Amino acid sequence: MTITMSQGTVHCKLAGRDEINVSRLFGELSMAHKEICDWPVDRIIDIIDEFAINLLDRENEIHRIYPNSGIPFIANWCKKSNLEALLDSSLGDRYCLDRFVDSNVRLDRAYMAFPCGTVVHWMAGNVPTLSFLSLLQGMLTKNVNVIKLSSSSDDLLFKLLEQISCIKKGEHQNGYELVQSVAVIRYDHSRKDISDVISRGADARVIWGDDKSVEVIKALPAKLGVRDVVFSNKTSFIAIGKCILESVDIQKIAKKIATDISIFEQKACASPHTIFIETDNDSELVSFAEYLKECLQSILKVMPKTMPSQNEVSAILNLRAQYDMYHRAWYSEGTEFTILSDDYIQLGPPVGNRTIYLRKIDRLERLAELITPKVQTVGMVASYERYEGLTALFGARGVQRFTQVGAMTNFEIPWDGCYLPQHIVRWSSRFKHNNTEKYLS
């Protein structure tokens, strides 16, 4: 769907339909949605899997139009095997979306997951692929879905939905029918009247954004029983153990870290802003910084830099001048990337635009003092024994994900400690009715 302005009123144009007013949006979507509720979940998975196959084709124009938007990752994420695993891990058995499934705990009961109704996804503008990945989980659970995009967002989501709508695998597997129960809305943030209407129509609100945006959305008028699933601001870092520095190819590690720094220009919650190296040897830090500089320079060939704003450029140049004077810095000739090193033991701050802090620490265990539930991801590079201990220690303090370096921004389930599909279904349970005589006894 698209948004147009007509005499000061925002209208929504659903796929293949005439424009309708936002106030009528939810009724129109529900009418289109009735058939989807009766589809087997495997039909929806097959449609999205076919879409993934088409998206992996390098001849697909979307690679040319959106070269730095993570299209290959989206395609791989949409593969059948991943979608099946996502639902099975989230719900226990994906077929609970189709029928009552016997419980492994209560042998006398069975459970079914029904769509909760209308899910409104309020999206931040920092990572464009998130809106699509959030939407897919709403589609797989057979909900009506409304995506409220940031007013500054591009048209990537529209293009992806257009491609799904073209999928047809047999008479009953039609991507066009699937996207009829999806609406994508984009309007100026000052239009609180529109936000009120959208919020009142939601049975669940999936909210992505900074803390201030989340507070504003949660304060909007809503149904009494609305479910809110919040993905607010987080920060992430990398920890490298001492034994790794002594036994592993550091250049290989630096290359993987350069990838994590470069994806999304560090605007994702999972993007690292600080690297902690467990060492008291200053030459090890300098050596690593030089390797990382080479890798960040090299990766520009395959991941060109998105131009920062003038304010961002000024902030980067000021930091470089400060660190050249009082600490140490390594950076590109332009503002493509910056490595800053000092003696502080702290996180960030998050500057973005491929700006990373590189800091020494005598023991990685000390990082537990810095961790709060606001830390989402830690890229961990450590021996097995240290990894076991550190992940248990950091996890108890609030860290929600531990990943290998090079894969920090890969979207996975659970995200921020949450299995989203669990929160956008309504569970119904029943006793197992084996025969009437036993039931009445």
C-alpha positions as CSV (number, residue, x, y, z in Angstrom):
1,M,0.0,0.0,0.0
2,T,1.1,3.6,-0.4
3,I,0.2,6.9,1.2
4,T,-1.0,10.1,-0.6
5,M,-2.1,13.4,0.6
6,S,-5.5,14.7,-0.5
7,Q,-6.9,18.0,0.7
8,G,-5.0,17.6,4.0
9,T,-6.3,14.1,4.7
10,V,-4.1,11.1,4.7
11,H,-5.4,8.3,2.6
12,C,-4.2,4.7,2.3
13,K,-4.1,2.9,-1.0
14,L,-4.2,-0.9,-0.4
15,A,-2.8,-3.2,-3.0
16,G,-5.0,-3.3,-6.1
17,R,-7.7,-1.1,-4.5
18,D,-9.0,2.4,-4.5
19,E,-7.8,4.8,-1.8
20,I,-9.5,4.7,1.6
21,N,-9.4,6.9,4.6
22,V,-7.2,5.8,7.5
23,S,-10.3,5.5,9.8
24,R,-11.6,2.8,7.5
25,L,-8.3,1.0,7.2
26,F,-8.7,-1.7,9.8
27,G,-12.1,-2.8,8.5
28,E,-10.8,-3.1,5.0
29,L,-7.8,-5.1,6.1
30,S,-9.9,-7.5,8.2
31,M,-12.2,-8.2,5.2
32,A,-9.1,-9.2,3.1
33,H,-7.7,-11.2,6.0
34,K,-10.5,-13.7,6.5
35,E,-9.2,-16.1,4.0
36,I,-5.7,-16.1,5.3
37,C,-6.8,-17.4,8.7
38,D,-7.9,-20.6,7.0
39,W,-4.6,-21.1,5.2
40,P,-2.2,-23.8,6.5
41,V,1.0,-22.1,7.8
42,D,3.0,-24.1,5.3
43,R,1.3,-22.3,2.5
44,I,2.5,-18.9,3.9
45,I,6.0,-20.3,4.4
46,D,6.1,-21.6,0.8
47,I,5.1,-18.2,-0.6
48,I,7.8,-16.4,1.4
49,D,10.4,-19.1,0.5
50,E,9.7,-18.6,-3.2
51,F,10.1,-14.9,-2.7
52,A,13.5,-15.6,-1.0
53,I,14.6,-17.6,-4.1
54,N,13.7,-14.7,-6.4
55,L,15.4,-12.3,-4.1
56,L,18.6,-14.3,-4.1
57,D,18.8,-13.8,-7.9
58,R,21.5,-11.2,-8.5
59,E,19.6,-10.1,-11.6
60,N,16.7,-8.9,-9.3
61,E,16.6,-5.1,-9.7
62,I,16.2,-4.6,-6.0
63,H,20.0,-5.3,-5.5
64,R,20.7,-2.4,-7.8
65,I,18.1,-0.1,-6.3
66,Y,19.1,-0.8,-2.6
67,P,22.7,-2.0,-2.7
68,N,23.5,-1.5,1.0
69,S,20.2,-2.6,2.6
70,G,21.1,-6.2,3.5
71,I,19.1,-7.8,0.7
72,P,21.1,-11.1,0.7
73,F,20.5,-11.4,4.4
74,I,16.8,-10.8,4.0
75,A,16.7,-13.5,1.3
76,N,18.5,-16.1,3.5
77,W,16.4,-15.2,6.5
78,C,13.2,-15.9,4.5
79,K,14.3,-19.4,3.5
80,K,11.8,-22.2,4.4
81,S,14.2,-23.9,6.8
82,N,14.7,-20.7,8.8
83,L,11.0,-19.8,8.9
84,E,10.1,-23.3,10.1
85,A,12.8,-23.1,12.8
86,L,11.7,-19.6,13.8
87,L,8.1,-20.8,14.4
88,D,9.0,-24.1,16.0
89,S,11.4,-22.5,18.5
90,S,8.9,-19.6,19.3
91,L,5.7,-21.6,19.6
92,G,6.9,-25.2,20.2
93,D,5.2,-26.5,17.1
94,R,4.4,-24.4,14.1
95,Y,1.3,-26.5,13.4
96,C,-0.4,-25.1,16.5
97,L,-1.2,-22.2,14.1
98,D,-3.4,-24.6,12.1
99,R,-4.9,-26.9,14.7
100,F,-4.9,-28.0,18.3
101,V,-1.6,-29.7,19.0
102,D,-1.1,-32.1,21.9
103,S,0.9,-30.8,24.8
104,N,4.2,-32.5,25.9
105,V,3.6,-31.3,29.4
106,R,-0.2,-31.8,30.0
107,L,-1.0,-35.1,28.3
108,D,-4.7,-34.4,28.8
109,R,-4.7,-31.1,26.9
110,A,-4.0,-29.6,23.5
111,Y,-3.2,-26.1,22.4
112,M,-3.8,-23.8,19.4
113,A,-2.4,-20.4,18.6
114,F,-4.9,-18.0,17.0
115,P,-3.9,-14.6,15.5
116,C,-4.3,-11.9,18.1
117,G,-6.0,-9.7,15.5
118,T,-4.4,-6.5,14.2
119,V,-0.7,-6.0,14.8
120,V,0.6,-2.4,14.3
121,H,4.4,-2.3,13.9
122,W,5.8,1.2,14.8
123,M,9.2,1.3,13.1
124,A,12.3,3.4,13.8
125,G,14.1,4.7,10.7
126,N,17.6,3.6,11.6
127,V,17.6,0.0,10.1
128,P,15.3,-0.3,7.1
129,T,15.3,-4.2,7.0
130,L,13.8,-4.4,10.6
131,S,10.4,-3.4,9.4
132,F,10.2,-6.2,6.9
133,L,11.5,-8.8,9.4
134,S,9.0,-7.6,12.0
135,L,6.2,-7.7,9.5
136,L,7.1,-11.3,8.4
137,Q,6.5,-12.6,11.9
138,G,3.1,-11.0,11.9
139,M,2.3,-12.5,8.5
140,L,3.5,-16.0,9.6
141,T,1.2,-15.9,12.6
142,K,-1.8,-15.0,10.3
143,N,-2.4,-11.5,11.8
144,V,-3.6,-8.4,10.1
145,N,-0.5,-6.2,9.9
146,V,-0.1,-2.4,9.7
147,I,3.4,-1.0,9.4
148,K,3.9,2.6,10.5
149,L,7.2,3.6,8.9
150,S,9.4,6.6,9.8
151,S,8.6,9.6,7.7
152,S,12.2,9.6,6.6
153,S,12.3,5.9,5.5
154,D,12.8,4.8,1.9
155,D,10.6,2.6,-0.3
156,L,12.4,-0.7,0.4
157,L,9.5,-2.2,2.2
158,F,7.1,-1.3,-0.5
159,K,9.3,-2.9,-3.1
160,L,9.7,-6.1,-1.1
161,L,5.9,-6.4,-0.7
162,E,5.4,-5.8,-4.4
163,Q,7.7,-8.8,-5.1
164,I,5.8,-11.0,-2.6
165,S,2.5,-10.0,-4.3
166,C,3.8,-11.5,-7.6
167,I,4.4,-14.9,-6.1
168,K,2.0,-17.6,-7.3
169,K,2.6,-21.3,-6.7
170,G,-0.5,-23.1,-7.9
171,E,-4.1,-21.9,-7.5
172,H,-4.1,-21.5,-3.8
173,Q,-0.6,-20.1,-3.0
174,N,-0.9,-16.5,-4.0
175,G,1.3,-13.8,-2.7
176,Y,-1.1,-11.2,-3.8
177,E,-3.8,-12.5,-1.5
178,L,-1.3,-12.6,1.4
179,V,-0.3,-8.9,1.1
180,Q,-4.0,-7.8,1.0
181,S,-4.0,-8.0,4.8
182,V,-0.9,-5.7,5.0
183,A,-0.8,-1.9,5.0
184,V,2.3,0.3,5.1
185,I,1.8,3.8,6.3
186,R,4.2,6.7,6.2
187,Y,3.3,10.2,7.3
188,D,4.7,13.3,9.1
189,H,5.3,12.7,12.8
190,S,3.3,15.8,13.6
191,R,0.0,14.1,12.6
192,K,-1.0,12.9,16.0
193,D,-4.6,12.5,14.9
194,I,-3.5,9.7,12.5
195,S,-1.4,8.1,15.2
196,D,-4.4,8.0,17.5
197,V,-6.5,6.2,14.9
198,I,-3.9,3.6,14.2
199,S,-3.2,3.0,17.9
200,R,-6.8,2.6,18.7
201,G,-7.2,-0.1,16.0
202,A,-4.3,-2.3,17.3
203,D,-4.7,-5.5,19.3
204,A,-0.9,-5.6,19.6
205,R,1.7,-2.8,19.2
206,V,5.2,-3.8,18.2
207,I,7.3,-0.7,19.0
208,W,10.8,-0.2,17.7
209,G,12.6,3.1,18.5
210,D,14.5,5.2,21.0
211,D,13.3,5.6,24.5
212,K,11.5,8.9,23.8
213,S,9.6,7.6,20.8
214,V,8.6,4.5,22.7
215,E,7.1,6.6,25.5
216,V,5.2,8.7,23.0
217,I,3.7,5.7,21.3
218,K,2.8,3.9,24.6
219,A,0.9,7.0,25.7
220,L,-1.4,7.0,22.6
221,P,-5.0,5.9,23.2
222,A,-5.3,2.1,22.9
223,K,-7.7,-0.8,23.5
224,L,-7.8,-1.9,27.1
225,G,-6.2,-5.2,26.5
226,V,-3.6,-4.1,23.9
227,R,-0.3,-6.0,24.0
228,D,2.8,-3.9,23.8
229,V,6.1,-5.5,22.7
230,V,8.9,-3.0,23.0
231,F,12.3,-3.0,21.3
232,S,13.9,0.2,22.5
233,N,17.4,1.7,22.4
234,K,20.3,-0.7,23.1
235,T,24.1,-0.7,22.8
236,S,26.6,-3.4,22.0
237,F,30.3,-4.1,22.3
238,I,33.1,-6.6,21.4
239,A,35.3,-8.4,24.0
240,I,38.5,-10.1,22.9
241,G,40.3,-12.4,25.4
242,K,44.0,-12.4,26.0
243,C,44.7,-16.0,24.8
244,I,43.0,-15.2,21.5
245,L,45.4,-12.4,20.9
246,E,48.3,-14.9,21.4
247,S,46.9,-17.8,19.4
248,V,44.6,-16.7,16.5
249,D,45.1,-14.8,13.3
250,I,44.3,-11.2,14.5
251,Q,44.0,-9.9,10.9
252,K,41.1,-12.4,10.4
253,I,39.4,-11.2,13.5
254,A,39.9,-7.6,12.5
255,K,38.3,-8.2,9.1
256,K,35.2,-9.7,10.8
257,I,34.9,-6.8,13.2
258,A,35.2,-4.3,10.3
259,T,32.1,-5.9,8.9
260,D,30.2,-5.5,12.1
261,I,31.3,-1.8,12.3
262,S,30.3,-1.0,8.7
263,I,26.9,-2.6,8.4
264,F,24.1,0.0,8.8
265,E,26.7,2.6,9.6
266,Q,26.5,1.4,13.3
267,K,22.8,2.5,13.6
268,A,21.5,-0.9,14.6
269,C,21.3,-1.7,18.3
270,A,23.5,-4.7,17.6
271,S,26.3,-2.6,16.1
272,P,29.5,-2.4,18.2
273,H,30.7,0.9,19.4
274,T,33.5,-0.3,21.7
275,I,36.1,-3.0,21.4
276,F,37.7,-4.2,24.7
277,I,41.0,-6.1,24.4
278,E,42.2,-8.1,27.4
279,T,45.9,-7.0,27.5
280,D,48.3,-4.8,29.4
281,N,50.7,-4.7,26.4
282,D,50.3,-1.4,24.5
283,S,52.0,-2.7,21.4
284,E,49.2,-5.4,21.1
285,L,46.6,-2.7,21.0
286,V,48.5,-0.6,18.4
287,S,49.0,-3.6,16.2
288,F,45.3,-4.5,16.4
289,A,44.3,-0.9,15.6
290,E,46.5,-0.9,12.5
291,Y,45.1,-4.2,11.3
292,L,41.5,-2.9,11.9
293,K,42.3,0.3,10.0
294,E,43.5,-1.7,7.0
295,C,40.3,-3.8,7.1
296,L,38.0,-0.8,7.4
297,Q,39.7,0.7,4.4
298,S,39.4,-2.5,2.4
299,I,35.7,-3.0,3.2
300,L,34.8,0.3,1.6
301,K,35.1,-1.4,-1.8
302,V,32.2,-3.7,-1.1
303,M,30.4,-1.6,1.5
304,P,30.6,2.0,0.3
305,K,30.2,4.7,3.0
306,T,26.8,6.4,3.4
307,M,27.4,10.1,3.5
308,P,27.0,11.5,7.0
309,S,25.2,14.8,7.7
310,Q,27.2,18.0,8.3
311,N,26.5,17.7,12.0
312,E,27.8,14.2,12.1
313,V,30.9,15.2,10.1
314,S,31.6,18.0,12.6
315,A,31.3,15.6,15.6
316,I,33.7,13.1,14.0
317,L,36.3,15.8,13.2
318,N,36.1,17.2,16.7
319,L,36.6,13.8,18.2
320,R,39.6,13.2,16.0
321,A,41.2,16.4,17.0
322,Q,40.6,15.7,20.7
323,Y,42.1,12.2,20.5
324,D,45.0,13.3,18.4
325,M,45.9,15.8,21.1
326,Y,45.2,13.8,24.3
327,H,44.9,10.1,23.3
328,R,45.4,8.2,20.0
329,A,43.4,7.9,16.8
330,W,43.6,6.1,13.5
331,Y,41.3,7.1,10.6
332,S,40.7,7.5,6.9
333,E,41.6,10.5,4.9
334,G,37.9,11.4,4.7
335,T,35.3,10.7,7.3
336,E,34.8,7.1,6.2
337,F,35.9,5.5,9.5
338,T,37.6,6.4,12.8
339,I,39.3,4.4,15.5
340,L,39.7,6.1,18.9
341,S,41.8,4.8,21.8
342,D,42.0,6.0,25.4
343,D,42.5,4.6,28.9
344,Y,38.8,4.7,30.0
345,I,36.9,1.6,31.0
346,Q,33.4,2.5,29.7
347,L,31.0,1.8,26.9
348,G,30.8,4.0,23.8
349,P,29.4,6.6,23.5
350,P,27.7,5.6,20.3
351,V,28.9,8.0,17.6
352,G,28.0,5.9,14.5
353,N,29.4,6.3,11.0
354,R,32.0,3.6,11.5
355,T,33.5,5.3,14.6
356,I,34.8,2.7,17.1
357,Y,36.5,3.0,20.5
358,L,39.4,0.6,21.2
359,R,40.2,0.1,24.8
360,K,42.5,-2.1,26.9
361,I,41.3,-3.9,30.0
362,D,43.3,-6.2,32.4
363,R,40.4,-8.7,32.9
364,L,37.3,-9.1,30.8
365,E,35.4,-10.0,33.9
366,R,35.5,-6.3,34.9
367,L,33.2,-5.5,32.1
368,A,30.3,-6.9,34.1
369,E,30.4,-3.7,36.1
370,L,29.4,-1.8,32.9
371,I,26.5,-4.1,31.8
372,T,22.9,-3.2,32.3
373,P,19.8,-4.5,30.4
374,K,20.5,-1.8,27.9
375,V,23.4,-3.9,26.5
376,Q,21.9,-6.0,23.7
377,T,24.8,-7.9,22.0
378,V,28.3,-8.8,22.9
379,G,30.6,-10.1,20.1
380,M,32.7,-12.5,22.1
381,V,36.2,-13.7,21.1
382,A,37.5,-16.0,23.8
383,S,38.6,-19.6,24.5
384,Y,35.9,-22.1,25.3
385,E,36.5,-22.0,29.1
386,R,36.5,-18.2,29.2
387,Y,33.5,-18.1,26.9
388,E,31.4,-20.3,29.2
389,G,32.2,-18.2,32.3
390,L,31.9,-14.8,30.7
391,T,28.6,-15.5,28.9
392,A,27.0,-16.7,32.2
393,L,28.4,-13.7,34.1
394,F,27.4,-11.1,31.5
395,G,24.0,-12.7,30.8
396,A,23.1,-12.5,34.5
397,R,23.8,-8.7,34.3
398,G,21.5,-8.2,31.3
399,V,23.2,-9.1,28.0
400,Q,20.6,-10.5,25.6
401,R,22.8,-11.9,22.8
402,F,26.3,-13.3,22.4
403,T,27.5,-13.7,18.8
404,Q,30.7,-14.4,16.9
405,V,32.3,-11.3,15.5
406,G,31.2,-10.7,11.9
407,A,27.6,-11.7,12.7
408,M,26.6,-9.2,15.4
409,T,23.8,-7.5,13.3
410,N,22.3,-10.8,12.0
411,F,18.6,-10.7,13.1
412,E,17.7,-13.8,15.0
413,I,15.1,-15.2,17.4
414,P,14.9,-14.4,20.3
415,W,15.6,-10.7,19.7
416,D,16.2,-8.5,22.8
417,G,15.4,-11.6,24.8
418,C,11.9,-11.9,23.2
419,Y,10.3,-14.5,20.9
420,L,8.0,-12.1,19.0
421,P,5.6,-14.7,17.6
422,Q,4.6,-15.7,21.2
423,H,3.3,-12.2,21.9
424,I,1.2,-11.8,18.8
425,V,-0.9,-15.0,19.1
426,R,-3.8,-15.8,21.4
427,W,-3.6,-19.3,23.0
428,S,-6.6,-21.5,23.4
429,S,-6.4,-24.9,25.2
430,R,-8.8,-27.8,25.3
431,F,-9.0,-31.2,27.0
432,K,-8.4,-34.2,24.8
433,H,-11.9,-35.6,24.0
434,N,-11.1,-39.3,23.2
435,N,-14.7,-40.6,23.3
436,T,-18.1,-39.5,24.6
437,E,-18.5,-42.3,27.1
438,K,-15.3,-41.5,28.9
439,Y,-16.0,-37.8,28.7
440,L,-19.4,-38.2,30.5
441,S,-18.1,-40.7,33.1
